[in-house]
Amino acid sequence: MKKIALLMSLALICMAGSVYSEEMATKDEAVAKCKEAAKMATEKGLEETLKVVNDKNGPFVWKDSYVFCIDIEKQANIAHPERPQLIGKNLFNIKDKNGKLFFAEFINVAKEKGEGWISYYWPKPDSNVPVPKLTYVYRVPNTTAVMAAGVYE
């Protein structure tokens, strides 16, 4: 009986560990990663930076988050490591599950303020179920590029 209880306890500990194994990105990390990507774009050029941003194993994919890049004029993603099928598509009119035009808001905040936070619903990587997400947008100075990264709530 004691062996069964011990085995059940170990099984619960192992299952609990897998539930909490995925660390959650923080708002501070999202801001820092966006600014790091913007700095790289300024120093090394946007094209080189987009290659790094698109690398799913690169420095701009961490924990449960990632940096993606938007072009204000094209109203489209120009880099997205988790959903490359979105690159080049005009997403200005895309809505979340509540009808919010969040991509338009990304662009408007970046144009008007240069940076800011937008809340909406979006699936986590490897999921199709929309969940609350808060995304930080940061316009790369003197360009039409916007670096963005979010945290799931």
Secondary structure, 3 states (H helix, E strand, C coil): CHHHHHHHHHHHHHHHHHHCCCCCCCHHHHHHHHHHHHHHHHHHCHHHHHHHHHCCCCCCEECCEEEEEEECCCCEEEECCCCHHHECCECCCCCCCCCCCHHHHHHHHHHHHCEEEEEEEEECCCCCCEEEEEEEEEECCCCCEEEEEEEEC
